[in-house]
Amino acid sequence: MKKFLILLLLLISTQGVLAANIDYRDINSYPAGSEDRPLTFGGFLTVYFNSIGDYEGIPESYKYIALNYKNIDKDSPLYKALQKGVYMGFFKNLSVNLKTKELATTEQFTRAMESNLGQNIELNNTGTFLTLKTVLDTLGTLYNGPAISNSGITNDTGSIMNDINIGTFYPITTVANFAILNDIYEKLKYNHYDSEKLQDDVLIQGAAKGMADASGDKYTAYFPPVESKNFQDELSGEFEGIGAYIDMPKPGELHIISPMSGTPAEKSGLKGGDVITKINDVLVTEATTLQEAINSIKGPRGTTVKLHVKRGSEELDFTITRAKITINYVEYKKLINGDQYIKITTFGAGVNDAFTQALTAIAKDSGNEKLIIDLRNNPGGSLDEVAQMLNFFVPKGQSTVHIKYKNTVSEIQSEGQNIIDLTRRKIVILINGGSASASEIMAGTIKDYLGDNVRIVGEKSYGKGSVQSLDGYMDGSSFKYTIAKWFTGKTQTGIDGVGIKPNIEVKFDEKLWKDTINSTTGIGRDNQMEYVQNLNW
């Protein structure tokens, strides 16, 4: 890339402004008390590539690279450092003399740091060993730990909501074949016939997107800055579009998981299970990615989108006017028969507060009526939020959820609560194929701990048991990728690709709903709700 060329240019053509009176060879043999003496290019390279090599964790195979540089002693620490630099693709292995004993000026030092690390380093004097080592140690800490610590785990791009740990910033990880990527970039930028039309950011974003897509994981995705902002807007609970959760379980199969309550998608008549075959008359093919489909369906309020849908043997067309979508996380009411009803639409930031308010109101209401928790069409969301909500159902100190990462296992333990005793109350949990992720954590864990006091009613849930991390970058782009699988707290039951089967299966009667829709409210009879209100055990 351009940054590699800048560093190489500095090394082979820059004239030093001071005569070097010491040649840096090895940190351990460097004269005591001389850390503040001016740093040569040889010293810079040795410290720089040894440090970056440690942070990147490159394999020992770098030692097999035969350097072409003419004036570097094979037994010197600098030779090994340059082998690492060539291995990582930071510059080419050229047959030239490197001016290792000349000193770098402040400008040259900072240009190299900015070009290769993307960091603006300001110095008041010539770069020194101590300055460089401090900078590299600081950057190493930044690269290997979270730059933003936010434990909220939130939703997906508009499909099944992902468990997302927001915030860690990482550098590009160097691999053995990174030089190939670098070479392709250089040829496009400098040799391609239309190189003047090519934009750096578009090329890099295309490469990043390609790597993400090549993972084969539908929950792994790279978002360029604009898409990343749209995604962040959705995480906040407000966005513009039609208000439907979609997924692509197989290439070319774009499914409606569930429309959001009260949104244009629901009002138009879209249903969970519908398969979108065309968007604005453009076919959905195996080459269409989930993110591309989402971007086509979303858009500014007041604009329209045409969807061609398969529903069983039917072919249906919808023209839907987009609107501003604001997600209302919790709906609470006391039913006519005395049952307490809480509908949770998604586990977004703040849903625990709304859930706590609902349970506080229930606690003040005398009686021990049945509690109905409606998780139908709830695609999931924040693992932190659902873990806090499970404090109402899981004894203090007991596990609410197990999380298995690649190399370790962790658990979230209940903090308990003193607002309401739910251990003696009958609880019904409604689920369907649109209930996913955090919804499944809640249903499975409550059933784990409260046993026979709980009935899960409806249809089998979606079956998403993976956790995604969302990492942000300085240009505004972001990268979402799978880092773990979760399991219910007590029995450590996994549901990824399996789902949760209800104790009592009751299929939703769509015909009954359609035939009884109230023209004012747009709501028909709900046979599943009618069933649970009459359920006793």
Backbone torsions as a table, in degrees:
resi	resn	phi	psi	omega
1	MET	NA	173.5	-178.2
2	LYS	-57.4	-37.5	-176.7
3	LYS	-63.7	-34.1	179.6
4	PHE	-67.6	-40.6	-179.4
5	LEU	-64.9	-36.6	180.0
6	ILE	-62.8	-45.0	-179.9
7	LEU	-63.5	-43.4	-179.8
8	LEU	-61.8	-41.1	179.2
9	LEU	-60.6	-41.7	178.9
10	LEU	-61.4	-39.5	-172.5
11	LEU	-75.3	-33.5	-172.3
12	ILE	-103.1	-10.3	-173.9
13	SER	-130.9	-6.0	-175.6
14	THR	-79.5	134.8	175.6
15	GLN	-91.6	128.2	178.9
16	GLY	-72.5	152.7	-178.7
17	VAL	-100.6	-9.7	178.9
18	LEU	-129.0	151.6	175.4
19	ALA	-81.7	124.0	-178.0
20	ALA	-71.7	131.2	176.4
21	ASN	-110.1	7.6	175.4
22	ILE	-152.2	137.6	179.0
23	ASP	-108.2	114.7	-178.1
24	TYR	-66.7	125.5	-179.8
25	ARG	-120.9	-43.4	-174.2
26	ASP	-154.8	136.5	-178.9
27	ILE	-56.3	-43.9	-175.1
28	ASN	-69.2	-28.9	-178.2
29	SER	-97.3	0.8	-179.5
30	TYR	-65.9	131.9	-174.9
31	PRO	-54.8	132.4	-179.6
32	ALA	-57.3	139.4	177.0
33	GLY	80.2	1.2	-177.1
34	SER	-104.4	15.0	-178.1
35	GLU	-60.8	-24.7	-177.9
36	ASP	-91.6	3.9	178.4
37	ARG	-75.0	155.9	-178.3
38	PRO	-54.8	145.9	-176.2
39	LEU	-99.5	128.6	176.2
40	THR	-79.5	166.6	175.1
41	PHE	-63.2	-36.0	176.5
42	GLY	-62.0	-41.9	177.1
43	GLY	-65.8	-42.4	178.2
44	PHE	-57.5	-48.6	-177.6
45	LEU	-63.3	-40.7	-177.6
46	THR	-64.1	-49.8	-179.8
47	VAL	-67.2	-44.0	-174.5
48	TYR	-61.2	-54.7	-174.2
49	PHE	-75.5	-29.7	173.4
50	ASN	-65.2	-41.5	-179.4
51	SER	-67.7	-49.3	-179.7
52	ILE	-63.4	-38.2	177.1
53	GLY	-60.7	-39.3	177.4
54	ASP	-64.7	-43.3	-178.1
55	TYR	-66.0	-39.6	-178.1
56	GLU	-78.0	-23.1	179.9
57	GLY	67.9	45.3	-176.5
58	ILE	-71.0	151.0	-179.2
59	PRO	-72.7	165.1	-176.6
60	GLU	-69.6	-9.3	-177.7
61	SER	-65.0	-12.4	177.6
62	TYR	-60.5	-24.9	-176.3
63	LYS	-66.9	-16.5	-177.7
64	TYR	-85.7	-2.0	179.1
65	ILE	-76.6	125.0	176.3
66	ALA	-92.0	114.0	-176.7
67	LEU	-76.1	144.4	177.9
68	ASN	-94.9	-8.6	-178.9
69	TYR	-61.7	135.0	-166.6
70	LYS	-79.7	-28.5	-168.6
71	ASN	-115.0	29.5	-178.5
72	ILE	-113.0	123.7	178.8
73	ASP	-69.5	128.1	-177.5
74	LYS	-63.2	-23.4	-178.1
75	ASP	-92.4	0.6	-176.4
76	SER	-86.3	151.7	174.5
77	PRO	-58.0	-29.7	-179.8
78	LEU	-64.1	-38.8	179.9
79	TYR	-59.1	-46.0	179.9
80	LYS	-65.4	-38.0	179.3
81	ALA	-64.5	-40.9	179.0
82	LEU	-68.3	-34.2	174.6
83	GLN	-57.9	-42.4	178.7
84	LYS	-63.9	-42.2	-179.5
85	GLY	-62.6	-42.5	177.7
86	VAL	-67.4	-42.1	179.8
87	TYR	-58.4	-42.0	-177.7
88	MET	-79.7	-2.9	176.1
89	GLY	80.0	19.7	-178.3
90	PHE	-75.5	-25.0	172.4
91	PHE	-161.0	167.1	-175.7
92	LYS	-82.5	156.0	179.2
93	ASN	-88.3	87.1	-172.7
94	LEU	-101.0	157.8	177.0
95	SER	-92.7	77.0	-177.8
96	VAL	-139.6	167.5	173.2
97	ASN	-91.6	131.1	175.3
98	LEU	-95.8	135.1	-179.3
99	LYS	-85.1	71.9	-171.2
100	THR	-71.9	-23.2	-174.6
101	LYS	-94.2	-6.3	178.3
102	GLU	-80.6	152.8	-177.6
103	LEU	-90.0	146.9	175.6
104	ALA	-88.4	136.5	173.4
105	THR	-78.4	169.7	178.1
106	THR	-57.2	-44.1	-178.1
107	GLU	-62.3	-43.8	-178.7
108	GLN	-66.9	-40.3	178.9
109	PHE	-60.2	-49.5	-176.5
110	THR	-69.9	-34.4	178.2
111	ARG	-62.8	-41.4	179.4
112	ALA	-64.6	-43.3	-179.5
113	MET	-64.7	-42.3	-178.8
114	GLU	-69.0	-41.4	-177.0
115	SER	-66.1	-38.2	-172.9
116	ASN	-98.2	-24.1	-178.9
117	LEU	-116.8	-5.9	-179.5
118	GLY	68.0	24.0	-177.1
119	GLN	-115.4	137.6	175.2
120	ASN	-91.5	107.0	-178.1
121	ILE	-108.1	122.4	179.8
122	GLU	-105.0	127.5	179.1
123	LEU	-122.5	148.8	177.9
124	ASN	-95.4	-11.4	179.3
125	ASN	-148.6	-174.5	-178.0
126	THR	-58.4	141.4	179.3
127	GLY	-59.0	138.3	179.5
128	THR	-124.1	167.0	177.1
129	PHE	-56.5	-46.4	-176.6
130	LEU	-61.8	-43.0	179.4
131	THR	-62.9	-48.3	-178.8
132	LEU	-61.1	-45.9	-178.0
133	LYS	-62.9	-40.3	178.9
134	THR	-63.8	-44.5	179.3
135	VAL	-61.5	-47.0	-178.2
136	LEU	-65.5	-39.9	177.9
137	ASP	-63.1	-40.8	179.0
138	THR	-64.8	-45.3	179.7
139	LEU	-66.0	-35.7	177.7
140	GLY	-62.5	-40.3	176.8
141	THR	-64.6	-42.7	-179.7
142	LEU	-63.3	-41.5	-176.2
143	TYR	-71.4	-29.2	-174.0
144	ASN	-101.8	8.8	178.0
145	GLY	-144.3	170.7	-176.6
146	PRO	-70.6	130.7	173.7
147	ALA	-83.7	-27.4	174.5
148	ILE	-129.4	121.5	-178.8
149	SER	-103.1	108.5	179.7
150	ASN	-142.5	109.0	-171.9
151	SER	-82.9	1.2	178.7
152	GLY	-63.1	133.7	178.4
153	ILE	-114.2	116.9	-167.2
154	THR	-122.7	-165.4	-164.0
155	ASN	-89.1	176.2	-173.0
156	ASP	-86.3	-171.4	-173.2
157	THR	-75.4	9.0	-174.3
158	GLY	119.5	-3.2	172.9
159	SER	-100.4	-150.6	174.6
160	ILE	-55.9	131.5	-175.7
161	MET	-70.2	134.7	-178.7
162	ASN	-96.2	151.2	171.0
163	ASP	-82.8	115.9	-170.2
164	ILE	-127.0	127.8	174.5
165	ASN	-95.3	108.5	-171.3
166	ILE	-83.6	128.1	160.2
167	GLY	131.8	-14.6	-174.7
168	THR	-81.6	132.6	176.6
169	PHE	-99.9	132.7	179.7
170	TYR	-130.5	154.3	172.3
171	PRO	-81.4	171.3	173.5
172	ILE	-66.2	127.5	179.4
173	THR	-79.5	128.8	-178.1
174	THR	-87.4	135.1	176.9
175	VAL	-125.1	171.4	-174.4
176	ALA	-57.1	-38.1	-176.1
177	ASN	-95.5	15.6	179.9
178	PHE	-62.2	-28.8	178.9
179	ALA	-60.1	-30.4	177.6
180	ILE	-64.4	-46.8	178.6
181	LEU	-60.5	-42.3	178.9
182	ASN	-62.8	-42.0	-178.9
183	ASP	-65.6	-41.2	178.0
184	ILE	-62.2	-42.9	178.4
185	TYR	-58.8	-47.8	-178.0
186	GLU	-62.5	-40.9	-179.7
187	LYS	-66.3	-39.3	177.0
188	LEU	-65.4	-41.9	-175.6
189	LYS	-73.7	-34.9	-170.3
190	TYR	-116.4	-20.2	-176.3
191	ASN	-115.8	-20.0	-177.7
192	HIS	-64.3	143.3	-177.1
193	TYR	-56.8	-40.0	-179.0
194	ASP	-104.9	35.2	-174.3
195	SER	-59.2	-30.7	-178.7
196	GLU	-67.1	-18.2	179.2
197	LYS	-88.1	-12.0	-175.3
198	LEU	-85.5	134.4	-179.9
199	GLN	-104.1	136.0	-178.3
200	ASP	-54.1	-50.1	-173.9
201	ASP	-65.4	-35.8	179.5
202	VAL	-66.5	-40.7	178.7
203	LEU	-63.6	-46.5	-178.6
204	ILE	-65.4	-42.8	179.7
205	GLN	-64.0	-36.9	177.6
206	GLY	-64.4	-40.6	178.2
207	ALA	-65.4	-42.9	179.8
208	ALA	-63.7	-42.5	178.9
209	LYS	-63.3	-40.6	179.4
210	GLY	-61.9	-41.3	178.9
211	MET	-65.3	-41.5	179.6
212	ALA	-63.7	-45.3	-179.9
213	ASP	-64.3	-33.4	-178.1
214	ALA	-70.0	-11.9	179.1
215	SER	-66.4	-23.0	-178.3
216	GLY	75.6	6.5	-179.7
217	ASP	-103.0	117.4	-176.1
218	LYS	-66.8	-15.3	178.9
219	TYR	-95.6	2.0	176.6
220	THR	-101.9	127.6	-176.4
221	ALA	-155.7	146.7	172.4
222	TYR	-103.8	132.8	-179.8
223	PHE	-114.5	114.5	170.5
224	PRO	-59.2	167.1	-172.2
225	PRO	-49.8	-46.2	-177.7
226	VAL	-66.1	-46.3	178.6
227	GLU	-63.5	-36.6	179.6
228	SER	-63.4	-40.7	178.2
229	LYS	-64.2	-42.4	177.5
230	ASN	-60.1	-40.8	179.5
231	PHE	-63.3	-44.5	179.2
232	GLN	-63.9	-35.6	176.9
233	ASP	-60.8	-40.9	179.2
234	GLU	-64.9	-37.6	179.4
235	LEU	-63.0	-28.7	-178.8
236	SER	-78.4	-9.3	178.7
237	GLY	95.0	3.9	178.1
238	GLU	-135.6	132.5	176.7
239	PHE	-162.0	175.3	179.5
240	GLU	-116.3	130.1	-177.5
241	GLY	170.8	-149.8	-178.5
242	ILE	-102.5	-16.2	177.4
243	GLY	82.3	54.5	177.8
244	ALA	-139.9	142.4	174.1
245	TYR	-91.1	128.2	-178.8
246	ILE	-126.2	161.5	179.5
247	ASP	-150.0	162.0	177.2
248	MET	-128.1	83.9	-177.2
249	PRO	-63.6	-28.4	176.4
250	LYS	-137.5	152.2	177.1
251	PRO	-53.8	128.9	178.2
252	GLY	86.8	-6.4	179.2
253	GLU	-110.0	101.5	-177.7
254	LEU	-101.3	110.2	-173.4
255	HIS	-105.8	141.6	165.8
256	ILE	-79.5	117.6	175.1
257	ILE	-77.9	-50.1	176.3
258	SER	-167.5	142.7	169.8
259	PRO	-80.5	148.3	176.1
260	MET	-78.8	146.9	-177.6
261	SER	-61.3	129.5	174.7
262	GLY	78.1	8.3	-176.8
263	THR	-95.1	167.3	176.3
264	PRO	-55.0	-35.0	179.6
265	ALA	-61.9	-46.0	-179.9
266	GLU	-68.1	-43.7	-177.6
267	LYS	-65.7	-28.6	-180.0
268	SER	-74.3	-20.2	-179.3
269	GLY	106.1	5.3	175.2
270	LEU	-62.9	143.6	-177.0
271	LYS	-128.3	153.6	171.8
272	GLY	-59.7	134.6	-177.1
273	GLY	99.4	-16.1	175.1
274	ASP	-61.5	143.7	178.5
275	VAL	-112.6	118.4	179.9
276	ILE	-82.1	121.2	-179.1
277	THR	-105.4	-22.3	177.3
278	LYS	-140.9	143.0	173.2
279	ILE	-123.8	115.4	-176.1
280	ASN	52.2	46.4	176.9
281	ASP	68.3	7.4	177.0
282	VAL	-99.9	126.2	-177.6
283	LEU	-64.6	140.8	169.4
284	VAL	-86.1	116.9	-176.9
285	THR	-118.0	178.7	177.8
286	GLU	-65.0	-19.3	178.6
287	ALA	-83.6	-12.4	-179.8
288	THR	-77.7	126.3	177.1
289	THR	-88.7	161.0	178.4
290	LEU	-59.6	-43.1	-178.0
291	GLN	-66.2	-38.0	177.2
292	GLU	-62.6	-40.6	178.8
293	ALA	-64.9	-44.1	179.4
294	ILE	-60.5	-44.4	-179.6
295	ASN	-62.9	-33.4	179.2
296	SER	-73.2	-34.7	-178.0
297	ILE	-78.5	-37.9	179.0
298	LYS	-72.6	164.1	177.3
299	GLY	168.0	173.0	-177.1
300	PRO	-61.3	147.7	177.0
301	ARG	-57.5	144.0	179.5
302	GLY	91.9	-18.0	176.4
303	THR	-88.5	165.8	-176.9
304	THR	-118.4	157.7	174.3
305	VAL	-135.7	137.7	178.7
306	LYS	-101.3	128.6	178.4
307	LEU	-122.2	130.6	171.3
308	HIS	-103.2	126.7	-168.2
309	VAL	-128.2	141.9	169.7
310	LYS	-101.9	128.0	176.3
311	ARG	-128.2	95.5	-173.3
312	GLY	65.8	-122.6	178.8
313	SER	-92.1	-3.5	-178.1
314	GLU	-85.6	148.7	171.7
315	GLU	-116.3	119.3	-173.6
316	LEU	-125.0	147.3	176.1
317	ASP	-117.6	137.5	178.8
318	PHE	-130.6	134.1	168.9
319	THR	-114.7	114.4	-169.6
320	ILE	-118.3	131.2	176.5
321	THR	-87.4	123.0	-179.2
322	ARG	-69.3	155.5	-179.1
323	ALA	-147.8	171.1	172.1
324	LYS	-75.4	126.8	-177.3
325	ILE	-105.8	120.2	174.3
326	THR	-116.6	121.0	-175.0
327	ILE	-85.4	121.7	173.3
328	ASN	-93.4	108.7	-168.2
329	TYR	-69.5	-37.6	-172.7
330	VAL	-133.2	132.6	172.5
331	GLU	-119.8	126.2	-178.7
332	TYR	-126.7	138.4	173.8
333	LYS	-160.1	157.8	173.5
334	LYS	-97.8	125.0	-176.4
335	LEU	-77.9	164.0	-176.6
336	ILE	-58.6	-35.3	-178.4
337	ASN	-81.4	2.0	177.8
338	GLY	98.9	-13.1	178.8
339	ASP	-65.3	148.7	175.7
340	GLN	-96.3	132.8	-173.4
341	TYR	-124.6	125.6	175.0
342	ILE	-126.6	120.1	174.8
343	LYS	-104.8	126.2	178.2
344	ILE	-111.2	115.0	-174.5
345	THR	-82.5	-32.5	178.7
346	THR	-166.1	160.1	-179.4
347	PHE	-101.2	63.4	177.7
348	GLY	-83.9	175.1	-179.3
349	ALA	-60.9	126.0	179.2
350	GLY	97.5	-4.8	-178.3
351	VAL	-65.7	-31.4	178.4
352	ASN	-62.1	-38.0	178.7
353	ASP	-62.8	-44.8	179.5
354	ALA	-66.2	-38.5	178.4
355	PHE	-65.0	-41.6	178.4
356	THR	-62.7	-40.3	177.6
357	GLN	-62.1	-41.4	179.4
358	ALA	-64.2	-45.0	-179.9
359	LEU	-69.2	-31.2	175.6
360	THR	-64.3	-41.7	177.1
361	ALA	-64.4	-40.2	178.8
362	ILE	-64.6	-39.5	-179.4
363	ALA	-62.6	-31.7	-179.4
364	LYS	-79.4	-16.9	-179.5
365	ASP	-87.4	119.9	-177.3
366	SER	-62.5	151.5	178.5
367	GLY	111.9	170.9	-178.0
368	ASN	-131.9	48.6	-174.8
369	GLU	-66.9	164.0	177.4
370	LYS	-63.4	140.8	176.1
371	LEU	-106.5	122.2	178.2
372	ILE	-105.7	120.3	176.3
373	ILE	-109.1	114.0	-175.1
374	ASP	-96.7	108.8	179.0
375	LEU	-110.3	14.6	179.6
376	ARG	-63.7	137.4	179.6
377	ASN	59.6	21.0	174.9
378	ASN	-93.9	108.4	-173.0
379	PRO	-80.5	1.8	175.1
380	GLY	111.7	-149.6	-179.7
381	GLY	143.4	-128.8	-169.3
382	SER	-77.2	120.5	175.7
383	LEU	-66.6	-37.4	177.1
384	ASP	-61.8	-42.8	-178.8
385	GLU	-64.5	-47.6	-178.2
386	VAL	-66.9	-32.6	177.4
387	ALA	-63.9	-39.9	177.1
388	GLN	-66.1	-39.4	179.6
389	MET	-66.0	-32.4	179.8
390	LEU	-72.4	-10.6	173.2
391	ASN	-58.0	-25.4	-179.8
392	PHE	-75.1	-16.5	-173.4
393	PHE	-118.2	-20.1	-174.5
394	VAL	-109.9	131.2	179.5
395	PRO	-57.4	146.7	-178.8
396	LYS	-55.9	133.4	178.6
397	GLY	89.0	-12.0	178.9
398	GLN	-87.6	157.8	-175.4
399	SER	-78.2	130.2	175.0
400	THR	-93.0	-32.2	179.5
401	VAL	-157.2	140.0	173.4
402	HIS	-101.4	136.9	179.8
403	ILE	-123.1	120.0	-179.6
404	LYS	-106.3	110.9	176.4
405	TYR	-88.8	-177.6	-177.4
406	LYS	-59.8	-42.1	-174.5
407	ASN	-123.2	7.0	-177.9
408	THR	-155.4	168.3	178.8
409	VAL	-129.5	138.1	175.4
410	SER	-135.1	168.9	177.5
411	GLU	-143.5	155.0	173.6
412	ILE	-106.3	128.0	-177.7
413	GLN	-103.0	146.5	179.9
414	SER	-67.6	139.6	175.0
415	GLU	-94.1	-5.1	-178.5
416	GLY	70.3	177.7	178.6
417	GLN	-164.0	162.3	-178.5
418	ASN	-128.4	27.0	-178.0
419	ILE	-89.1	-43.5	-175.0
420	ILE	-151.4	142.8	176.5
421	ASP	-96.6	111.1	-178.5
422	LEU	-102.2	3.3	-175.4
423	THR	-71.1	-23.5	-178.6
424	ARG	-104.0	-1.0	-176.0
425	ARG	-93.2	140.2	174.5
426	LYS	-72.7	132.2	-177.1
427	ILE	-125.9	129.9	175.3
428	VAL	-114.4	130.4	177.7
429	ILE	-115.3	121.1	178.6
430	LEU	-93.4	127.7	177.5
431	ILE	-135.1	162.7	171.8
432	ASN	-153.4	-169.2	-177.1
433	GLY	-65.9	-13.7	176.6
434	GLY	-92.9	2.3	177.6
435	SER	-88.9	119.2	-173.4
436	ALA	-142.1	160.7	168.5
437	SER	56.6	-113.5	-177.3
438	ALA	-60.2	-30.5	175.4
439	SER	-61.3	-41.3	-179.4
440	GLU	-71.6	-34.4	174.2
441	ILE	-59.8	-47.6	-178.1
442	MET	-63.0	-50.5	-177.5
443	ALA	-61.8	-47.1	-176.8
444	GLY	-66.6	-40.6	-177.2
445	THR	-73.4	-39.1	176.5
446	ILE	-61.6	-42.9	177.8
447	LYS	-64.0	-39.1	177.7
448	ASP	-53.0	-47.5	-170.1
449	TYR	-92.8	-32.8	-174.8
450	LEU	-101.3	-4.3	168.4
451	GLY	50.2	-118.8	-171.8
452	ASP	-70.2	-12.6	176.3
453	ASN	-76.8	-5.1	-174.6
454	VAL	-118.8	138.0	171.3
455	ARG	-125.6	127.3	174.0
456	ILE	-99.7	122.3	-171.2
457	VAL	-124.5	145.1	175.1
458	GLY	127.5	-129.0	-176.8
459	GLU	-128.3	159.0	-175.9
460	LYS	-55.5	138.6	-178.7
461	SER	-75.5	175.4	-170.9
462	TYR	-67.4	-46.3	-179.5
463	GLY	95.3	53.7	174.7
464	LYS	-115.0	109.7	-178.1
465	GLY	-121.0	27.4	179.8
466	SER	-108.9	157.3	-177.8
467	VAL	-117.3	133.5	179.1
468	GLN	-113.0	147.4	172.8
469	SER	-105.4	140.1	176.8
470	LEU	-114.4	113.6	-179.1
471	ASP	-107.6	133.2	-179.4
472	GLY	-100.9	152.5	-180.0
473	TYR	-122.3	162.3	-171.2
474	MET	-65.1	-22.5	-179.8
475	ASP	-85.1	1.8	180.0
476	GLY	96.8	-7.1	177.6
477	SER	-80.8	171.1	179.4
478	SER	-151.8	162.2	-176.2
479	PHE	-134.3	125.6	-179.1
480	LYS	-113.7	128.3	-177.3
481	TYR	-150.7	154.1	-175.9
482	THR	-76.5	130.0	-178.6
483	ILE	-122.6	-13.4	-174.2
484	ALA	-163.1	169.5	170.5
485	LYS	-121.6	147.1	179.4
486	TRP	-112.8	157.1	-179.3
487	PHE	-140.0	149.7	-178.1
488	THR	-62.0	154.9	-169.1
489	GLY	-62.3	-50.2	-170.9
490	LYS	-87.8	-50.0	-176.6
491	THR	-94.2	-5.2	-178.8
492	GLN	52.6	45.7	179.0
493	THR	-81.0	129.1	176.6
494	GLY	-95.6	144.5	-177.6
495	ILE	-124.6	1.4	-175.0
496	ASP	-62.2	118.4	-177.9
497	GLY	77.2	0.7	-177.1
498	VAL	-116.3	-48.6	-177.8
499	GLY	84.6	178.4	177.7
500	ILE	-111.4	127.1	177.2
501	LYS	-88.0	134.0	179.2
502	PRO	-69.3	152.0	171.4
503	ASN	-62.5	-38.8	-178.5
504	ILE	-126.3	114.5	-178.8
505	GLU	-85.7	122.2	176.4
506	VAL	-133.2	109.6	-179.3
507	LYS	-77.3	143.1	179.8
508	PHE	-70.5	131.0	-179.4
509	ASP	-91.5	92.7	-176.7
510	GLU	-66.6	-36.3	179.8
511	LYS	-63.4	-43.0	177.8
512	LEU	-60.3	-43.5	179.0
513	TRP	-60.0	-49.2	-177.9
514	LYS	-62.7	-42.6	-175.2
515	ASP	-70.5	-17.1	-174.4
516	THR	-119.1	16.7	-177.7
517	ILE	-63.5	129.7	175.9
518	ASN	-77.9	126.5	-175.5
519	SER	-64.3	-23.9	-179.1
520	THR	-85.4	-49.2	-176.1
521	THR	-89.0	-21.5	-176.1
522	GLY	73.3	16.8	-176.9
523	ILE	-115.4	136.0	176.7
524	GLY	-108.7	-173.3	178.6
525	ARG	-72.3	135.8	-177.3
526	ASP	-110.0	101.1	-174.9
527	ASN	-65.3	-29.0	178.1
528	GLN	-68.8	-42.8	177.2
529	MET	-65.0	-40.7	178.7
530	GLU	-61.3	-37.8	-179.2
531	TYR	-65.6	-48.7	-174.6
532	VAL	-69.5	-28.2	177.2
533	GLN	-67.5	-27.7	179.5
534	ASN	-95.3	1.9	-175.6
535	LEU	-81.5	128.3	175.5
536	ASN	-136.6	147.5	176.1
537	TRP	-155.1	NA	NA
